[in-house]
Amino acid sequence: MARPWTRAHEHLGAASGPLDFGMVAKAAAGRLAESDELDWKEQLPQRPRGGRTFEETVQLLELFLHREGRIPATRETVRVDGDTVKLGAWLAKARHRHRADQLPDHHVRLVAALFEGDWTAEDAVPAVLV
């Protein structure tokens, strides 16, 4: 049975409520020890299906840039683990969100590290080519 408040909530400084996958991952990464009231063997929240994290998609973009030596076209896709990832559309959306000031700074830094100069420009140059 899910508890509304656990040591994970306390460890993370989170408000009372159900645990989600991100909270469990952060608590585990922060080396929160198991206790009787926080039983890691209970039914835990699972990673959302059908999607990759932003960080995972940045890694796919990095692999694409190294392999292809260019930015993906808007409609370009790649196959990963049997799934089709719309990498070009993802990059276009990330650019749009950045221009609208809706992309968190840590996400901006992850993508920007893959490019030389302005990564939001249509003619952005992958850092691997510099």
mmCIF file of the C-alpha atoms, coordinates in Angstrom:
data_MODEL
# 
_entry.id   MODEL 
# 
loop_
_atom_site.group_PDB 
_atom_site.id 
_atom_site.type_symbol 
_atom_site.label_atom_id 
_atom_site.label_alt_id 
_atom_site.label_comp_id 
_atom_site.label_asym_id 
_atom_site.label_entity_id 
_atom_site.label_seq_id 
_atom_site.pdbx_PDB_ins_code 
_atom_site.Cartn_x 
_atom_site.Cartn_y 
_atom_site.Cartn_z 
_atom_site.occupancy 
_atom_site.B_iso_or_equiv 
_atom_site.pdbx_formal_charge 
_atom_site.auth_seq_id 
_atom_site.auth_comp_id 
_atom_site.auth_asym_id 
_atom_site.auth_atom_id 
_atom_site.pdbx_PDB_model_num 
ATOM 1   C CA . MET A 1 1   ? 0.000  0.000  0.000   1.00 0.00 ? 1   MET A CA 1 
ATOM 2   C CA . ALA A 1 2   ? 1.381  3.389  -0.961  1.00 0.00 ? 2   ALA A CA 1 
ATOM 3   C CA . ARG A 1 3   ? 2.129  5.727  1.899   1.00 0.00 ? 3   ARG A CA 1 
ATOM 4   C CA . PRO A 1 4   ? 1.430  9.466  1.563   1.00 0.00 ? 4   PRO A CA 1 
ATOM 5   C CA . TRP A 1 5   ? 4.680  10.370 3.394   1.00 0.00 ? 5   TRP A CA 1 
ATOM 6   C CA . THR A 1 6   ? 7.896  8.369  3.494   1.00 0.00 ? 6   THR A CA 1 
ATOM 7   C CA . ARG A 1 7   ? 11.554 8.835  4.272   1.00 0.00 ? 7   ARG A CA 1 
ATOM 8   C CA . ALA A 1 8   ? 11.982 9.388  0.530   1.00 0.00 ? 8   ALA A CA 1 
ATOM 9   C CA . HIS A 1 9   ? 9.705  12.440 0.752   1.00 0.00 ? 9   HIS A CA 1 
ATOM 10  C CA . GLU A 1 10  ? 11.749 13.717 3.692   1.00 0.00 ? 10  GLU A CA 1 
ATOM 11  C CA . HIS A 1 11  ? 15.084 12.962 1.961   1.00 0.00 ? 11  HIS A CA 1 
ATOM 12  C CA . LEU A 1 12  ? 13.965 14.840 -1.170  1.00 0.00 ? 12  LEU A CA 1 
ATOM 13  C CA . GLY A 1 13  ? 12.186 17.669 0.644   1.00 0.00 ? 13  GLY A CA 1 
ATOM 14  C CA . ALA A 1 14  ? 9.003  16.713 -1.206  1.00 0.00 ? 14  ALA A CA 1 
ATOM 15  C CA . ALA A 1 15  ? 5.431  17.347 -0.148  1.00 0.00 ? 15  ALA A CA 1 
ATOM 16  C CA . SER A 1 16  ? 3.212  14.503 0.997   1.00 0.00 ? 16  SER A CA 1 
ATOM 17  C CA . GLY A 1 17  ? 1.759  12.445 -1.838  1.00 0.00 ? 17  GLY A CA 1 
ATOM 18  C CA . PRO A 1 18  ? 2.358  9.349  -3.925  1.00 0.00 ? 18  PRO A CA 1 
ATOM 19  C CA . LEU A 1 19  ? 5.874  8.473  -4.992  1.00 0.00 ? 19  LEU A CA 1 
ATOM 20  C CA . ASP A 1 20  ? 6.610  8.686  -8.695  1.00 0.00 ? 20  ASP A CA 1 
ATOM 21  C CA . PHE A 1 21  ? 9.419  7.107  -10.703 1.00 0.00 ? 21  PHE A CA 1 
ATOM 22  C CA . GLY A 1 22  ? 11.553 10.255 -10.638 1.00 0.00 ? 22  GLY A CA 1 
ATOM 23  C CA . MET A 1 23  ? 11.352 10.492 -6.852  1.00 0.00 ? 23  MET A CA 1 
ATOM 24  C CA . VAL A 1 24  ? 12.383 6.855  -6.433  1.00 0.00 ? 24  VAL A CA 1 
ATOM 25  C CA . ALA A 1 25  ? 15.282 7.327  -8.855  1.00 0.00 ? 25  ALA A CA 1 
ATOM 26  C CA . LYS A 1 26  ? 16.493 10.466 -7.041  1.00 0.00 ? 26  LYS A CA 1 
ATOM 27  C CA . ALA A 1 27  ? 16.208 8.814  -3.623  1.00 0.00 ? 27  ALA A CA 1 
ATOM 28  C CA . ALA A 1 28  ? 18.154 5.783  -4.849  1.00 0.00 ? 28  ALA A CA 1 
ATOM 29  C CA . ALA A 1 29  ? 20.798 7.996  -6.473  1.00 0.00 ? 29  ALA A CA 1 
ATOM 30  C CA . GLY A 1 30  ? 21.045 9.896  -3.177  1.00 0.00 ? 30  GLY A CA 1 
ATOM 31  C CA . ARG A 1 31  ? 21.718 6.564  -1.457  1.00 0.00 ? 31  ARG A CA 1 
ATOM 32  C CA . LEU A 1 32  ? 18.674 6.698  0.792   1.00 0.00 ? 32  LEU A CA 1 
ATOM 33  C CA . ALA A 1 33  ? 18.818 3.489  2.811   1.00 0.00 ? 33  ALA A CA 1 
ATOM 34  C CA . GLU A 1 34  ? 15.911 1.069  2.920   1.00 0.00 ? 34  GLU A CA 1 
ATOM 35  C CA . SER A 1 35  ? 13.948 1.008  6.153   1.00 0.00 ? 35  SER A CA 1 
ATOM 36  C CA . ASP A 1 36  ? 10.940 -0.894 7.468   1.00 0.00 ? 36  ASP A CA 1 
ATOM 37  C CA . GLU A 1 37  ? 8.611  1.968  6.554   1.00 0.00 ? 37  GLU A CA 1 
ATOM 38  C CA . LEU A 1 38  ? 10.178 2.378  3.090   1.00 0.00 ? 38  LEU A CA 1 
ATOM 39  C CA . ASP A 1 39  ? 10.100 -1.051 1.551   1.00 0.00 ? 39  ASP A CA 1 
ATOM 40  C CA . TRP A 1 40  ? 11.731 -0.965 -1.873  1.00 0.00 ? 40  TRP A CA 1 
ATOM 41  C CA . LYS A 1 41  ? 10.152 -4.344 -2.568  1.00 0.00 ? 41  LYS A CA 1 
ATOM 42  C CA . GLU A 1 42  ? 6.653  -2.874 -2.595  1.00 0.00 ? 42  GLU A CA 1 
ATOM 43  C CA . GLN A 1 43  ? 5.051  -2.042 -5.917  1.00 0.00 ? 43  GLN A CA 1 
ATOM 44  C CA . LEU A 1 44  ? 7.122  0.907  -7.086  1.00 0.00 ? 44  LEU A CA 1 
ATOM 45  C CA . PRO A 1 45  ? 6.197  3.550  -9.602  1.00 0.00 ? 45  PRO A CA 1 
ATOM 46  C CA . GLN A 1 46  ? 7.433  2.563  -13.047 1.00 0.00 ? 46  GLN A CA 1 
ATOM 47  C CA . ARG A 1 47  ? 9.071  4.675  -15.711 1.00 0.00 ? 47  ARG A CA 1 
ATOM 48  C CA . PRO A 1 48  ? 6.442  6.057  -18.050 1.00 0.00 ? 48  PRO A CA 1 
ATOM 49  C CA . ARG A 1 49  ? 6.081  3.735  -21.034 1.00 0.00 ? 49  ARG A CA 1 
ATOM 50  C CA . GLY A 1 50  ? 6.546  4.803  -24.589 1.00 0.00 ? 50  GLY A CA 1 
ATOM 51  C CA . GLY A 1 51  ? 8.889  7.664  -23.871 1.00 0.00 ? 51  GLY A CA 1 
ATOM 52  C CA . ARG A 1 52  ? 12.494 8.380  -23.235 1.00 0.00 ? 52  ARG A CA 1 
ATOM 53  C CA . THR A 1 53  ? 13.844 10.930 -20.829 1.00 0.00 ? 53  THR A CA 1 
ATOM 54  C CA . PHE A 1 54  ? 15.218 14.158 -22.211 1.00 0.00 ? 54  PHE A CA 1 
ATOM 55  C CA . GLU A 1 55  ? 18.709 13.044 -21.250 1.00 0.00 ? 55  GLU A CA 1 
ATOM 56  C CA . GLU A 1 56  ? 18.334 9.736  -23.098 1.00 0.00 ? 56  GLU A CA 1 
ATOM 57  C CA . THR A 1 57  ? 17.188 11.523 -26.242 1.00 0.00 ? 57  THR A CA 1 
ATOM 58  C CA . VAL A 1 58  ? 20.160 13.908 -26.009 1.00 0.00 ? 58  VAL A CA 1 
ATOM 59  C CA . GLN A 1 59  ? 22.404 10.832 -25.966 1.00 0.00 ? 59  GLN A CA 1 
ATOM 60  C CA . LEU A 1 60  ? 20.663 9.533  -29.096 1.00 0.00 ? 60  LEU A CA 1 
ATOM 61  C CA . LEU A 1 61  ? 21.190 12.920 -30.749 1.00 0.00 ? 61  LEU A CA 1 
ATOM 62  C CA . GLU A 1 62  ? 24.877 12.799 -29.824 1.00 0.00 ? 62  GLU A CA 1 
ATOM 63  C CA . LEU A 1 63  ? 25.234 9.346  -31.379 1.00 0.00 ? 63  LEU A CA 1 
ATOM 64  C CA . PHE A 1 64  ? 23.440 10.555 -34.517 1.00 0.00 ? 64  PHE A CA 1 
ATOM 65  C CA . LEU A 1 65  ? 25.734 13.594 -34.814 1.00 0.00 ? 65  LEU A CA 1 
ATOM 66  C CA . HIS A 1 66  ? 28.835 11.411 -34.481 1.00 0.00 ? 66  HIS A CA 1 
ATOM 67  C CA . ARG A 1 67  ? 27.581 8.827  -36.957 1.00 0.00 ? 67  ARG A CA 1 
ATOM 68  C CA . GLU A 1 68  ? 26.081 11.159 -39.574 1.00 0.00 ? 68  GLU A CA 1 
ATOM 69  C CA . GLY A 1 69  ? 28.186 14.286 -39.031 1.00 0.00 ? 69  GLY A CA 1 
ATOM 70  C CA . ARG A 1 70  ? 25.132 16.523 -39.491 1.00 0.00 ? 70  ARG A CA 1 
ATOM 71  C CA . ILE A 1 71  ? 21.986 17.617 -37.718 1.00 0.00 ? 71  ILE A CA 1 
ATOM 72  C CA . PRO A 1 72  ? 18.877 15.485 -38.299 1.00 0.00 ? 72  PRO A CA 1 
ATOM 73  C CA . ALA A 1 73  ? 16.259 16.742 -40.735 1.00 0.00 ? 73  ALA A CA 1 
ATOM 74  C CA . THR A 1 74  ? 12.910 17.621 -39.187 1.00 0.00 ? 74  THR A CA 1 
ATOM 75  C CA . ARG A 1 75  ? 11.261 14.368 -40.330 1.00 0.00 ? 75  ARG A CA 1 
ATOM 76  C CA . GLU A 1 76  ? 14.292 12.165 -39.659 1.00 0.00 ? 76  GLU A CA 1 
ATOM 77  C CA . THR A 1 77  ? 13.871 9.117  -37.440 1.00 0.00 ? 77  THR A CA 1 
ATOM 78  C CA . VAL A 1 78  ? 16.148 6.508  -35.904 1.00 0.00 ? 78  VAL A CA 1 
ATOM 79  C CA . ARG A 1 79  ? 15.343 2.998  -34.675 1.00 0.00 ? 79  ARG A CA 1 
ATOM 80  C CA . VAL A 1 80  ? 16.348 2.210  -31.099 1.00 0.00 ? 80  VAL A CA 1 
ATOM 81  C CA . ASP A 1 81  ? 15.412 -0.935 -29.183 1.00 0.00 ? 81  ASP A CA 1 
ATOM 82  C CA . GLY A 1 82  ? 12.665 -1.652 -31.702 1.00 0.00 ? 82  GLY A CA 1 
ATOM 83  C CA . ASP A 1 83  ? 11.150 1.826  -31.301 1.00 0.00 ? 83  ASP A CA 1 
ATOM 84  C CA . THR A 1 84  ? 11.135 4.649  -33.826 1.00 0.00 ? 84  THR A CA 1 
ATOM 85  C CA . VAL A 1 85  ? 12.459 7.894  -32.358 1.00 0.00 ? 85  VAL A CA 1 
ATOM 86  C CA . LYS A 1 86  ? 11.541 11.068 -34.230 1.00 0.00 ? 86  LYS A CA 1 
ATOM 87  C CA . LEU A 1 87  ? 14.901 12.684 -33.565 1.00 0.00 ? 87  LEU A CA 1 
ATOM 88  C CA . GLY A 1 88  ? 14.494 15.556 -36.045 1.00 0.00 ? 88  GLY A CA 1 
ATOM 89  C CA . ALA A 1 89  ? 11.092 16.517 -34.686 1.00 0.00 ? 89  ALA A CA 1 
ATOM 90  C CA . TRP A 1 90  ? 12.418 16.238 -31.126 1.00 0.00 ? 90  TRP A CA 1 
ATOM 91  C CA . LEU A 1 91  ? 15.276 18.659 -31.908 1.00 0.00 ? 91  LEU A CA 1 
ATOM 92  C CA . ALA A 1 92  ? 12.875 21.063 -33.651 1.00 0.00 ? 92  ALA A CA 1 
ATOM 93  C CA . LYS A 1 93  ? 10.591 21.007 -30.616 1.00 0.00 ? 93  LYS A CA 1 
ATOM 94  C CA . ALA A 1 94  ? 13.532 21.547 -28.230 1.00 0.00 ? 94  ALA A CA 1 
ATOM 95  C CA . ARG A 1 95  ? 14.595 24.567 -30.316 1.00 0.00 ? 95  ARG A CA 1 
ATOM 96  C CA . HIS A 1 96  ? 11.058 25.933 -30.276 1.00 0.00 ? 96  HIS A CA 1 
ATOM 97  C CA . ARG A 1 97  ? 10.743 25.477 -26.514 1.00 0.00 ? 97  ARG A CA 1 
ATOM 98  C CA . HIS A 1 98  ? 14.136 27.156 -25.983 1.00 0.00 ? 98  HIS A CA 1 
ATOM 99  C CA . ARG A 1 99  ? 13.163 30.164 -28.126 1.00 0.00 ? 99  ARG A CA 1 
ATOM 100 C CA . ALA A 1 100 ? 9.917  30.432 -26.119 1.00 0.00 ? 100 ALA A CA 1 
ATOM 101 C CA . ASP A 1 101 ? 11.969 30.279 -22.895 1.00 0.00 ? 101 ASP A CA 1 
ATOM 102 C CA . GLN A 1 102 ? 10.199 27.037 -21.901 1.00 0.00 ? 102 GLN A CA 1 
ATOM 103 C CA . LEU A 1 103 ? 13.229 24.718 -21.830 1.00 0.00 ? 103 LEU A CA 1 
ATOM 104 C CA . PRO A 1 104 ? 14.902 24.271 -18.434 1.00 0.00 ? 104 PRO A CA 1 
ATOM 105 C CA . ASP A 1 105 ? 18.485 25.572 -18.255 1.00 0.00 ? 105 ASP A CA 1 
ATOM 106 C CA . HIS A 1 106 ? 19.962 22.140 -17.566 1.00 0.00 ? 106 HIS A CA 1 
ATOM 107 C CA . HIS A 1 107 ? 18.295 20.814 -20.748 1.00 0.00 ? 107 HIS A CA 1 
ATOM 108 C CA . VAL A 1 108 ? 19.622 23.788 -22.728 1.00 0.00 ? 108 VAL A CA 1 
ATOM 109 C CA . ARG A 1 109 ? 23.159 23.047 -21.512 1.00 0.00 ? 109 ARG A CA 1 
ATOM 110 C CA . LEU A 1 110 ? 22.895 19.371 -22.469 1.00 0.00 ? 110 LEU A CA 1 
ATOM 111 C CA . VAL A 1 111 ? 21.916 20.130 -26.067 1.00 0.00 ? 111 VAL A CA 1 
ATOM 112 C CA . ALA A 1 112 ? 24.201 23.155 -26.444 1.00 0.00 ? 112 ALA A CA 1 
ATOM 113 C CA . ALA A 1 113 ? 27.218 21.015 -25.510 1.00 0.00 ? 113 ALA A CA 1 
ATOM 114 C CA . LEU A 1 114 ? 26.702 19.035 -28.731 1.00 0.00 ? 114 LEU A CA 1 
ATOM 115 C CA . PHE A 1 115 ? 27.003 22.076 -31.011 1.00 0.00 ? 115 PHE A CA 1 
ATOM 116 C CA . GLU A 1 116 ? 29.512 24.750 -31.881 1.00 0.00 ? 116 GLU A CA 1 
ATOM 117 C CA . GLY A 1 117 ? 27.834 28.121 -31.383 1.00 0.00 ? 117 GLY A CA 1 
ATOM 118 C CA . ASP A 1 118 ? 24.073 28.628 -31.522 1.00 0.00 ? 118 ASP A CA 1 
ATOM 119 C CA . TRP A 1 119 ? 22.356 25.230 -31.497 1.00 0.00 ? 119 TRP A CA 1 
ATOM 120 C CA . THR A 1 120 ? 18.980 26.788 -32.319 1.00 0.00 ? 120 THR A CA 1 
ATOM 121 C CA . ALA A 1 121 ? 20.124 27.975 -35.757 1.00 0.00 ? 121 ALA A CA 1 
ATOM 122 C CA . GLU A 1 122 ? 18.968 25.865 -38.704 1.00 0.00 ? 122 GLU A CA 1 
ATOM 123 C CA . ASP A 1 123 ? 22.580 25.647 -39.905 1.00 0.00 ? 123 ASP A CA 1 
ATOM 124 C CA . ALA A 1 124 ? 23.985 24.693 -36.472 1.00 0.00 ? 124 ALA A CA 1 
ATOM 125 C CA . VAL A 1 125 ? 27.331 22.919 -36.625 1.00 0.00 ? 125 VAL A CA 1 
ATOM 126 C CA . PRO A 1 126 ? 27.786 19.762 -34.543 1.00 0.00 ? 126 PRO A CA 1 
ATOM 127 C CA . ALA A 1 127 ? 30.764 20.102 -32.193 1.00 0.00 ? 127 ALA A CA 1 
ATOM 128 C CA . VAL A 1 128 ? 32.031 16.760 -33.482 1.00 0.00 ? 128 VAL A CA 1 
ATOM 129 C CA . LEU A 1 129 ? 32.859 18.474 -36.810 1.00 0.00 ? 129 LEU A CA 1 
ATOM 130 C CA . VAL A 1 130 ? 34.884 21.285 -35.265 1.00 0.00 ? 130 VAL A CA 1 
# 
